[in-house]
Amino acid sequence: MAPVLAAPKPALPPTGDTPGGGGAGERAFSWGVRSAAIAVAAILVGVLAFLTIRGGPSMFAGAGDLPARATSFFQLAGPLAFGSLWVAAIALAFATLPAVGVALAATVYAPSPRFGRFLGAVLDLLAAVPSVVFGLWGLMVLAPLMTPVYGWLHDHLAFLPFFSGEPSVTGRTALTAGMVVGVMILPIMAAICRESFALTPPALMEAATALGATRWEMVRTAVLPTARSGIVAGGMLALGRALGETMAVAMVLSATPFLISFNVISPENPATIAAFIASAFPESAGRQVDALIGLGLVLFAISLLASIAGRRVARKAVAR
C-alpha cells in the first residue's frame, strides 16, 4: 500500500514581520536607512565643494592676501600641517596605553560586571566635558605643574632633539598641548577598545585559561589579537579628533607661525591649523578669509588621508 502524502499547506502571504516580506514597515525602514546614507554622503560632498570653491584659489594668492604676513600659501600651510600632526601624534602617544588599560580594566580585570559598567559610564562622562574646560585645566593646572619637569628634562636629556631647547617658564608647550588633547581623546579610544574586548569569544578566553595561562597571558594571546582591528580603529578615530581640536590647543599652546620644530619643551612651538584658524579669523577679511578656508581644506585632506590609512591598517590587522 502506497504511503499517503499530506497535502502541502498553503503559503502565507508575506508580511512586514517576515524576513523576506515586503510590508510597509520594512519598506519604510529601508527607505530611512538609504536616505540617511545619502544625506551623510551629500553633506560630506557639500563641505568638500565649499572648501574647494572658496579656499582653492587662495593657494595661489599673493603675500597681501594671506594672514600672518605669509609670502605664499604653502609657506603658511606647511608648518601648520606639521604642527597639527605633531600635536596629534603626541596626544595619541599619551592616550593609547591608558585607553587600552582602562578598557581592559572595564572588561577583563573588573571584579564584577557592575563595576565594569560603572567604569565605562565614567569614561563616557569624561567625553562629554567641553573642550574649553580642558583648555582651562591645561592652562591653569597642568602647565604650571609641568614647568619644573621641563627644566629637569632639559638638564638631563638635552642631548635629545625633543628637549634641547631652552625650557618654557610658562609650561605652554607642544608637550602640554599634546597631553591635554590626549586626555580629551582617551574616552573615545577607550570606548571603542572596550567594545572590541567585549566581543572576544568567551570560549577562546576559557580555552586559554584551561591550558594554564594566567590572566595576562590570556589577554596577550586571546583578547588583544582578536581586538587588534578595534584598537587600530579607535586610534584612527582618536587621531581625527586630535587633528581637529581647536579651543584647548589655542588656549594652552604658545604658538609661533612658520615654525617647524620637534622640541616639545620650548616656548616657541609650531601652531596647528585649527587653532590658527580660530585665532586669525576675527582679524581677517576678504581674501584672507578665503585663505583660512583653504587651510580648512588642507586639514580636511589630512583627516581624510588618516582615515583611509587607518582603515587599511585595520584590514591588515584583521587578516593576520
N, C-alpha and C positions, 0 to 999 in steps of 0.2 A: 504494500500500500504506500503510495507516494505521500511524502510529508506535505502537510498543508501549510502554505506560506501565508504569513499575516500580511494583510493589505497595508501598504505604506501610509503613514499618517500625512494628511495634507500639510504642506509647508505653510508656516505662519508668515504673514506679510511683514517685511522689515519695518522696524520702528527705530526711533531715535536712540533707544536704550541698547540696541544690539550692536555688536562691533561693526557689522557691515551695513548697518542701517543708514538710511538717508533722511532721517527725520529733521524737523525744523531746528531742534536743539543742536544736533551735530553740524548742520549747515551754518548756523549762527556762530558756533564756536570756531569752525574752520575759517569763516569769513573774518572773525575778530582777530585770530592769530595772524592770518595773512596781512590784514590791514596794519596790525602793529609792526610787523616786519617791514612792510613797505614804508610806513611812516618813519621808522628809525633810519632806514636807508636814505629816504628823501631828506631828512634833517641833516644827515652827515654830508650828503652831496650839496645841500644848500649852504652849509657852513663852509665847505671847501670852495664852492663857487664864489661866495662873498669874499673870502680871504684872498683868492686868486685875482679877482677882478679889482678889488681895492688895493691890495698890497703888492701884487705882482709888478706893476710899473715902477714902484718905489725902489726895486732892486737896481734900477739903472738911473736913480736920481743923483743929482749933484750934491756938493757939500752944503749948500744953503738950504736944501730941502730935507736934511736929516737931523735928528736930535743929537744932543751931546757933542755938537760940532764935529761930527764924523765926516771924513772926506769921501767915503764910499759906504755903500750898504753892507758890503761884506766885511769891511773893517769893523763895523758895528756888530754885525750878526755873529761873526766867528767867535770872538771872546765870550759873547753872551751864551752862545750854544755850548761852548766849553764849560762855562760856569754852571749852566743848568745840569749838564751831565755829571759834572764833578760833585756838586752838592747832592744830587740824586744817588750817585754811587756811594758817597759817604753814608747817606741815610740808609741805603739798602744794606751796607756792611754792618751797621749798628742794629738793624731791625731783624735780620734773618735768623740768627741763632736764638734771640729771645722769643721770636714768634713761634719758631718750631718747638722750643722748650715749653712755652705756655700751652701750645696746642697738645703736646704730649702729656703735660700735666693734667689737662682737662679731659683727655680721652683714655689714656693708658694708666697713668700714675695716680689718678684721682682716687681717694679712699672710698668714694661712693659715687654713683651716677648723679645724685643730687648735688654734690659738691662740684662735679664737673659742669653741670648746667649753670650753677651759680657763677663759676669762674668764667664761663662763656658769656653770661649776661653782663658781667663786669667789663669784659673786653668790648662788647657791643656798646656799652655806655661810654667807654673811652672814645670810641669812634664818633660819638655824637657831640663831642666838645668842639666848639668853634675854633677855627684856626687862629683868630686874633687872641684867644685866651692862651693858646700855646705860644704865640709870639710874645705876649706879656710875660709869661713864665720864663721863656728863654732869655728875654732881655733883662729882667729884674732878679731872677733867681739863678738860672744856670750859668749865664755869662760871668757874674762875679765869682761863682764857685769855681769856674774853670780857669780863672786868671792865674792863680798860683800853680795850677797843673801845667799850664803852658810855659811858665817860667822853668819848671823842673824839666819838661821835655826839651826845652832849648838848651839847658845846661848839660843834659846827659845824652841827648840824641841829636845834637846839632849836625852830626855828620850825615844824617838822612835829609834828603831834599824837602821832606814834609815839615821838618822842624828847624830848618836852617835859618829862617828869617828872624828878625827881632820880634819877640812875643808881644802880643797886644796887651795893653794895660786895661782895656775895657772888656775883653772877652768876646767881642763881637767879631768872630772869625768864621771861616768856612766850616771848621770842625764843629763849632757851636750850632751853626745853622743846620748842618747835617744831622747832628744829634736831635735837634728839635723836630726836624722832618721825620727822622727815624722813629721817634715816639708817635708821631701822627700816623704813619703808615703801618705801624706794628699791629693795630687791631684788624686791619684789612687782611694782611697776610696771615695772621694767626687764625682768623675765622675760616679762611679757605683751607689752611693746613688742618684745622680741627675737623672740618667736614671730610677731608681726604683720609685722615687717620681713622675716622669713624666708619669708613666704608671698607676697611680691611676685613677680609673674610675671617670670622671667628675660628673656623676650622683650621686656618693657616696658623693663627696665633696659638691655638691649643696644641697643634702638632709640634710646633717649636718648643713649647713648654714641656710636652710629654717626652721629647727627646733629651731633656735635661738642661735646656737653655735657661739662663737667668732672664730676668725681665728686660735688662738692657740688651742682651743677646737676641731676645725675641723681637725687640724693637728694631735692632740693627739688621736682622736677617729677614723679618717678615713685614713689619709695619712701614719702615722707611722705603724699601724698594717698591712696595705696592703703591705708596702715595707719592712717588717721585714726580710724576706729572703734575699732581696737585700743588706740590711745593713750588715747582717752576712757575705754574700759572699764578699762584699767589704772589710770587716775587715780581712777575711782569706787571700785574695789576698794581702792586705797590710802587713799582718804578714809574708807571704812568701817573700815579697820584703825586709822587715826589717831583716829577718834572714840571707839573703844573701848579705847584704850591706857590702862593703869591704873598699873602699878608705876613705870615710867620717869618718867611725869609727876608722880606723887606724890612721888618722891624728888628731882626736880630743881626743881619749881615751888614758889615761895614764895607760896602762895595766900591770898587774903583773901575770906571769904564775902560774898555780896550785892554784889559789885563788878562793874561793867561799865566797862571802860576799854580803849582802843586803844593805850595806852602799852605798849611792849614791852621797856623797859629799867628800869622802876621796880621797887622791892622789893615793891610791892603789885600783885598780879596776880589776875585772875579765875580761879576754880577751875574744874575740869572735872567733869562728872557722875561719870565712872568713878573718878577719883582721890578725889573727895569720898566716894563710897560706901565705898571701901576704907578710908579713914581714919576715917570716922564709924561704921562697922559695929561694931567691938569695944565701943564705949561706948554703943550703942543697945540699947533693949529695948522690948518691947510694940509700941505703935503707931508708935514711931519707926522700927522695922524696916520696918513697912509703908510708911512714908513713903519710906524708901530704895528699897524695891521699886517704889514709884511713880516715883521718879527713873529707875529702870531702864526703866520703861515709856516715859518721855519719851525716853530715849536710843534705845530700840528704834524708836520712831516717827521720830526724826530720821534714823537709819540707813536705815530703810525708804524714807523720802522721798528721801534722797540716792541710793539705788539706783534708784528709779523715774526720778528726774530724769536720772541717768546713762544709763539705757537709752534714754530719749527723745533725749538729745543724740547718743548713738551711732547711733541710727537716722537722725537727720537728717544726720549726718556721712557715712553710707553712701549716702544718697540724693543727696548733692551730686556 
